[in-house]
Amino acid sequence: MAADRILVTGGAGYIGSHTCKALSQAGYQPVVYDDLSNGHEGAVLWGPLVQGDVRDAERLTKAMSDNRIVGVIHFAGLIEVGRSMHRPDLYWDHNVNGVAAVLSAMRHTGVGRLIFSSTAAVYGTPSTSGLLQETDPLNPINPYGDSKLAGERMIAAHCAAFGLESVALRYFNASGADAEGQIGEAHNPETHLIPLAIEAALAGGRPLTVFGDDFATSDGFCVRDYIHVADLARAHVLALGLDRIDRGFEAMNLGRGVGASVVEVIKAVGAACGRPPVYEVGPRRAGDPPVLVADPSRAAARLGWRPEFDDLQTIIATAVAWRRNRRFGASILPNAA
Ligand SMILES: NC(=O)c1ccc[n+]([C@@H]2O[C@H](COP(=O)([O-])OP(=O)(O)OC[C@H]3O[C@@H](n4cnc5c(N)ncnc54)[C@H](O)[C@@H]3O)[C@@H](O)[C@H]2O)c1
């Protein structure tokens, strides 16, 4: 019997490529749809690549029917919170029109299930420093979060009206790399803390800038929930296989439920690299909440999902191994020589 084919938009990117590997290992056939604007052809290892823009509903429709697609995982979009403050136009365009085009193509081809990349940014600045639950208020504080929440709402409305089924997975901080070293994080420019800290430790140059040390946290630095990318990938496979989706649309947090501050991450990177990254403290960035940590119990209950990479040091070790032997992606430091 032929494997079920899944269209993976953004499958040449960081989380998308790890999900293609997990899909392939679970017996699915991933078909990547990506414009390679921030992805790598070298990361497309488990199925064909259709090059195209995710806002192009006609091209998506053709890709779905040509490849006899039975489900879609939608990663493609713009991801930098800071840039979204300066170029909200781009974020509303790619992230919202992208979802609209995916939904339109699914309706035209009769593809019934969509797994959507959402984010902790939909919560905005939580009113407590407790674990975030899916039922907590949704109040994004930057255009990136706004565009993702709009995507969720558009999908939920389509599920109710047209009988589609969807799970929105709200990732906290994706981190680490494939444990076998085939793929890893290679953004350009890179804005995520762990790869920047690794680069600062291994390549030196100018110090890493961290944004603010006067947050209301125990050491004054922002606290985030770092979740290994392979654990995220596995959750997508489980969501695709979910028997019944409650009222057609469910949202689930994906995090470890454990926070680490920026300085704790920098220390852990120093330990993994054998050399501490040099850093300096800059002003706070607009749109940065002090603490974002998931309550992942809904994903545990609904998907039977639990993170296998359960400590920060192991997660960082996979990222360091990737940086030492990466197979694609050039040096990406915005703030080092
Ligand atoms: N990385 C994280 O920590 C994180 C956290 C929460 C949510 N997310 C979401 O997960 C998804 C994937 O994130 P990532 O870190 O793998 O990003 P990424 O940039 O590595 O991957 C995104 C992919 O989408 C492609 N793409 C972008 N715009 C496109 C367009 N208009 N048409 C076709 N392809 C396009 C890029 O080429 C890239 O390959 C994104 O939707 C992001 O918002 C990521």
The ligand as an SDF file (V2000), in Angstrom:
LIG
                    3D

 44 48  0  0  0  0  0  0  0  0999 V2000
   11.2820   28.4460   15.7000 N   0  0  0  0  0  0  0  0  0  0  0  0
   10.4800   28.6410   16.7500 C   0  0  0  0  0  0  0  0  0  0  0  0
   10.9370   28.6910   17.9010 O   0  0  0  0  0  0  0  0  0  0  0  0
    8.9890   28.7800   16.5450 C   0  0  0  0  0  0  0  0  0  0  0  0
    8.1820   29.0130   17.6670 C   0  0  0  0  0  0  0  0  0  0  0  0
    6.8120   29.1230   17.4880 C   0  0  0  0  0  0  0  0  0  0  0  0
    6.2550   28.9890   16.2330 C   0  0  0  0  0  0  0  0  0  0  0  0
    7.0540   28.7900   15.1510 N   0  0  0  0  0  0  0  0  0  0  0  0
    6.4110   28.6610   13.8290 C   0  0  0  0  0  0  0  0  0  0  0  0
    6.8540   27.4650   13.2320 O   0  0  0  0  0  0  0  0  0  0  0  0
    6.9390   27.6140   11.8220 C   0  0  0  0  0  0  0  0  0  0  0  0
    8.3030   27.1640   11.3480 C   0  0  0  0  0  0  0  0  0  0  0  0
    9.3160   27.8940   12.0310 O   0  0  0  0  0  0  0  0  0  0  0  0
   10.8500   27.6430   11.7050 P   0  0  0  0  0  0  0  0  0  0  0  0
   11.6410   28.1000   12.8690 O   0  0  0  0  0  0  0  0  0  0  0  0
   11.0240   26.2520   11.1950 O   0  0  0  0  0  0  0  0  0  0  0  0
   11.0430   28.6970   10.5310 O   0  0  0  0  0  0  0  0  0  0  0  0
   11.8880   28.5850    9.1740 P   0  0  0  0  0  0  0  0  0  0  0  0
   12.0560   29.9750    8.6700 O   0  0  0  0  0  0  0  0  0  0  0  0
   13.0940   27.7520    9.3710 O   0  0  0  0  0  0  0  0  0  0  0  0
   10.8940   27.7910    8.2270 O   0  0  0  0  0  0  0  0  0  0  0  0
    9.8720   28.4330    7.5140 C   0  0  0  0  0  0  0  0  0  0  0  0
    9.9330   27.9540    6.0850 C   0  0  0  0  0  0  0  0  0  0  0  0
    8.8810   28.5970    5.3580 O   0  0  0  0  0  0  0  0  0  0  0  0
    9.3870   29.0360    4.1050 C   0  0  0  0  0  0  0  0  0  0  0  0
    8.5810   30.1790    3.7060 N   0  0  0  0  0  0  0  0  0  0  0  0
    8.4850   31.3940    4.3000 C   0  0  0  0  0  0  0  0  0  0  0  0
    7.6080   32.1680    3.6350 N   0  0  0  0  0  0  0  0  0  0  0  0
    7.1330   31.4120    2.6030 C   0  0  0  0  0  0  0  0  0  0  0  0
    6.1900   31.6460    1.5740 C   0  0  0  0  0  0  0  0  0  0  0  0
    5.5570   32.8300    1.4480 N   0  0  0  0  0  0  0  0  0  0  0  0
    5.9430   30.6520    0.7010 N   0  0  0  0  0  0  0  0  0  0  0  0
    6.5730   29.4600    0.8150 C   0  0  0  0  0  0  0  0  0  0  0  0
    7.4590   29.1730    1.7650 N   0  0  0  0  0  0  0  0  0  0  0  0
    7.7370   30.1560    2.6510 C   0  0  0  0  0  0  0  0  0  0  0  0
   10.8400   29.3660    4.3320 C   0  0  0  0  0  0  0  0  0  0  0  0
   11.6100   29.2660    3.1500 O   0  0  0  0  0  0  0  0  0  0  0  0
   11.2510   28.3170    5.3680 C   0  0  0  0  0  0  0  0  0  0  0  0
   11.7740   27.1610    4.7640 O   0  0  0  0  0  0  0  0  0  0  0  0
    6.6320   29.0730   11.5240 C   0  0  0  0  0  0  0  0  0  0  0  0
    5.2960   29.1670   11.0950 O   0  0  0  0  0  0  0  0  0  0  0  0
    6.8150   29.7570   12.8610 C   0  0  0  0  0  0  0  0  0  0  0  0
    5.9740   30.8820   12.9900 O   0  0  0  0  0  0  0  0  0  0  0  0
    8.4070   28.6720   15.2830 C   0  0  0  0  0  0  0  0  0  0  0  0
  1  2  1  0
  2  3  2  0
  2  4  1  0
  4  5  1  0
  4 44  2  0
  5  6  2  0
  6  7  1  0
  7  8  2  0
  8  9  1  0
  8 44  1  0
  9 10  1  0
  9 42  1  0
 10 11  1  0
 11 12  1  0
 11 40  1  0
 12 13  1  0
 13 14  1  0
 14 15  2  0
 14 16  1  0
 14 17  1  0
 17 18  1  0
 18 19  2  0
 18 20  1  0
 18 21  1  0
 21 22  1  0
 22 23  1  0
 23 24  1  0
 23 38  1  0
 24 25  1  0
 25 26  1  0
 25 36  1  0
 26 27  1  0
 26 35  1  0
 27 28  2  0
 28 29  1  0
 29 30  1  0
 29 35  2  0
 30 31  1  0
 30 32  2  0
 32 33  1  0
 33 34  2  0
 34 35  1  0
 36 37  1  0
 36 38  1  0
 38 39  1  0
 40 41  1  0
 40 42  1  0
 42 43  1  0
M  CHG  2   8   1  16  -1
M  END
$$$$
